[in-house]
Amino acid sequence: MYGLWKPRVLGSWRVPASGPVIFAVNHSHNVDGPMVMGVAPRPTHFLIKQEAFIGPLGTFLEGIGQLKVDRTSADRTAITRALDVLADGGVLGIFPEGTRGDGDFASLRAGLAYFAVRSGAPIVPVAVLGSTEKRGRLIKKLPPLRSRVDVVFGDPFEAGDGSGRRTRTALDAATVRIQEQLTAHLHHARRLTGR
C-alpha cells in the first residue's frame, strides 16, 4: 500500500491491542479492504465475496487468512469461520453495506450487528477516504498511483444493549445504533481530513 499510494493513518491507537475486534469499513472502492489490511495495527480477516477467490488471487487471499463468503445465501461456513476469528481474539473486517456503494454507511445489512452481538466484540469504525478520486487514474478501479488515501480509525463501541439478546428486534435495534455511530465517525473523519 505504501509503495503504490500515500496512506495517511489516523487514530490507529484506538484499536484495542488484544482481544476480538470488528472493523466496520466504509466501501466505495476496490482498494478499501487491501488498504485497511495493509495499514491496520493488527492482522485483519475480511469477509470477501467468493467471486474474488479465483486463480492465484484466490490462493493469495486464503493464504493471508481472508474469508470467502457466498453472498447469495446465508453462508453458514463463512459465518462459522468469522465467529471463530473473533473467538480466537482476532480482528474481523466487514463492509457493513455488503458491497461497494457511496461509502456513506447509508444502508447497513444486519450481518455486522449479528457478529457484534453474538461475539460481544467491540466495533471499531474505519473510514477510508480519497480512494474515489477520478483524476490521474491509470486503472479505472484504483485510485491514482501515489495519491493520498486517508484511513481513519474511530473509538471502539459496543453494539448490543447489554442484554445479550439476539432476537430480530434486538438485532434491528443494534443495527440502528451501529449506523448512528458509523455515520458520526464518517462525518468526523471527513472534517478531520478535509475530504
C-alpha positions as CSV (number, residue, x, y, z in Angstrom):
1,M,0.0,0.0,0.0
2,Y,2.8,2.4,0.9
3,G,4.6,1.7,-2.3
4,L,1.6,2.4,-4.6
5,W,-0.2,5.2,-2.7
6,K,0.4,7.6,0.2
7,P,-1.7,6.3,3.1
8,R,-2.2,8.6,6.0
9,V,-3.3,6.6,9.0
10,L,-5.1,8.4,11.8
11,G,-6.4,7.0,15.1
12,S,-4.8,3.6,14.9
13,W,-4.0,3.8,18.6
14,R,-7.7,3.5,19.2
15,V,-7.7,-0.1,18.1
16,P,-7.6,-2.5,21.1
17,A,-4.2,-4.2,21.3
18,S,-5.7,-7.6,22.0
19,G,-9.0,-9.4,22.1
20,P,-11.7,-9.7,19.5
21,V,-12.5,-6.6,17.4
22,I,-14.7,-5.9,14.4
23,F,-13.6,-3.3,11.9
24,A,-16.6,-1.8,10.2
25,V,-15.2,-0.2,7.0
26,N,-17.0,2.1,4.5
27,H,-16.7,0.7,1.0
28,S,-16.7,2.8,-2.1
29,H,-13.7,1.4,-3.9
30,N,-11.7,-1.8,-4.7
31,V,-8.7,-0.7,-2.7
32,D,-10.6,-0.1,0.6
33,G,-10.1,-3.7,2.0
34,P,-6.5,-4.1,1.0
35,M,-5.7,-0.6,2.3
36,V,-7.1,-1.4,5.7
37,M,-5.3,-4.8,5.7
38,G,-2.0,-3.0,4.8
39,V,-2.1,-0.2,7.4
40,A,-4.1,-1.7,10.4
41,P,-2.1,-2.2,13.6
42,R,-3.4,-5.8,13.8
43,P,-3.8,-8.6,11.2
44,T,-7.3,-8.4,9.8
45,H,-9.5,-11.2,8.3
46,F,-12.1,-9.7,5.9
47,L,-15.3,-11.4,4.7
48,I,-14.7,-11.2,0.9
49,K,-17.1,-12.3,-1.9
50,Q,-16.3,-15.7,-3.2
51,E,-16.0,-14.4,-6.8
52,A,-12.7,-12.8,-5.8
53,F,-11.2,-16.2,-4.9
54,I,-10.1,-17.2,-8.4
55,G,-6.7,-18.4,-9.6
56,P,-3.6,-17.0,-7.9
57,L,-5.6,-14.2,-6.2
58,G,-7.8,-16.8,-4.5
59,T,-4.7,-18.7,-3.3
60,F,-3.2,-15.5,-2.0
61,L,-6.3,-14.4,-0.2
62,E,-6.7,-17.7,1.5
63,G,-3.0,-17.7,2.4
64,I,-3.3,-14.4,4.2
65,G,-6.4,-15.5,6.1
66,Q,-9.2,-13.9,4.3
67,L,-12.7,-15.4,4.5
68,K,-14.7,-16.5,1.4
69,V,-18.4,-15.7,1.6
70,D,-21.3,-16.6,-0.8
71,R,-23.4,-13.5,-0.8
72,T,-26.4,-15.3,-2.5
73,S,-27.4,-17.1,0.7
74,A,-26.8,-17.3,4.4
75,D,-23.3,-18.9,4.1
76,R,-23.0,-21.0,7.3
77,T,-19.4,-21.9,6.7
78,A,-18.4,-18.2,6.3
79,I,-20.4,-17.3,9.4
80,T,-18.7,-20.0,11.5
81,R,-15.2,-19.1,10.3
82,A,-15.9,-15.4,11.1
83,L,-17.1,-16.2,14.6
84,D,-14.0,-18.4,15.0
85,V,-11.7,-15.5,14.2
86,L,-13.5,-13.5,17.0
87,A,-13.5,-16.4,19.4
88,D,-9.7,-16.7,18.9
89,G,-9.3,-13.0,19.8
90,G,-8.7,-11.8,16.2
91,V,-9.8,-8.9,14.1
92,L,-12.7,-9.4,11.6
93,G,-13.2,-6.9,8.8
94,I,-16.7,-6.2,7.5
95,F,-18.1,-3.9,4.9
96,P,-21.5,-3.4,6.6
97,E,-23.2,-2.2,3.4
98,G,-22.4,-5.6,1.9
99,T,-21.0,-4.3,-1.4
100,R,-19.3,-1.2,-2.9
101,G,-21.5,1.9,-2.9
102,D,-21.2,5.5,-1.9
103,G,-19.3,4.5,1.2
104,D,-21.5,6.5,3.5
105,F,-23.0,3.7,5.6
106,A,-26.5,4.7,4.4
107,S,-27.8,1.1,4.1
108,L,-26.5,-1.3,6.6
109,R,-27.2,-5.0,6.5
110,A,-27.8,-7.0,9.7
111,G,-24.6,-9.1,9.4
112,L,-22.5,-6.6,11.4
113,A,-25.0,-6.4,14.2
114,Y,-25.2,-10.2,14.3
115,F,-21.4,-10.7,14.6
116,A,-21.1,-8.0,17.2
117,V,-24.0,-9.1,19.4
118,R,-23.2,-12.8,19.1
119,S,-19.5,-12.4,19.8
120,G,-19.6,-9.4,22.2
121,A,-16.6,-7.9,20.2
122,P,-16.4,-4.2,20.1
123,I,-16.8,-2.4,16.7
124,V,-14.1,0.0,15.5
125,P,-15.4,2.2,12.7
126,V,-12.9,2.7,9.9
127,A,-13.3,5.4,7.2
128,V,-11.2,5.1,4.0
129,L,-11.3,8.5,2.2
130,G,-9.7,9.6,-1.0
131,S,-10.0,6.3,-2.9
132,T,-12.7,7.7,-5.2
133,E,-10.5,10.5,-6.7
134,K,-11.0,10.3,-10.5
135,R,-8.2,12.5,-11.9
136,G,-4.9,10.9,-12.9
137,R,-6.2,7.3,-12.7
138,L,-4.3,4.8,-14.8
139,I,-6.6,1.9,-13.9
140,K,-10.3,2.7,-13.6
141,K,-10.9,0.7,-10.5
142,L,-8.0,2.0,-8.5
143,P,-7.1,5.4,-7.1
144,P,-4.3,7.3,-8.9
145,L,-0.9,6.0,-8.1
146,R,0.9,7.9,-5.4
147,S,-2.3,9.8,-4.4
148,R,-3.1,10.2,-0.7
149,V,-5.6,7.9,0.9
150,D,-6.7,8.6,4.4
151,V,-7.6,5.7,6.8
152,V,-9.3,7.0,10.0
153,F,-9.9,4.6,12.9
154,G,-12.6,5.6,15.4
155,D,-13.3,4.8,19.0
156,P,-14.5,1.2,19.8
157,F,-18.1,0.8,20.8
158,E,-20.4,-2.0,21.8
159,A,-23.3,-2.8,19.5
160,G,-25.6,-4.6,21.9
161,D,-27.9,-3.2,24.6
162,G,-26.2,-5.2,27.3
163,S,-29.0,-7.8,27.5
164,G,-27.2,-10.4,25.3
165,R,-30.4,-11.0,23.4
166,R,-30.1,-12.0,19.7
167,T,-33.7,-11.7,18.6
168,R,-34.7,-9.9,15.4
169,T,-35.8,-6.9,17.4
170,A,-32.6,-6.7,19.3
171,L,-30.5,-7.0,16.1
172,D,-32.6,-4.3,14.4
173,A,-32.0,-2.0,17.4
174,A,-28.3,-2.8,17.3
175,T,-28.2,-2.0,13.6
176,V,-29.7,1.4,14.2
177,R,-27.2,2.1,17.0
178,I,-24.3,0.9,14.7
179,Q,-25.5,3.1,11.8
180,E,-25.6,6.2,14.0
181,Q,-22.1,5.5,15.3
182,L,-20.6,4.8,11.9
183,T,-22.2,7.8,10.3
184,A,-21.0,10.1,13.1
185,H,-17.5,8.7,12.7
186,L,-17.6,9.2,8.9
187,H,-18.6,12.9,9.4
188,H,-15.8,13.3,11.9
189,A,-13.2,11.7,9.6
190,R,-14.3,14.0,6.7
191,R,-13.9,17.1,8.9
192,L,-10.6,15.8,10.2
193,T,-9.1,15.1,6.8
194,G,-10.9,17.8,4.8
195,R,-12.4,15.3,2.4
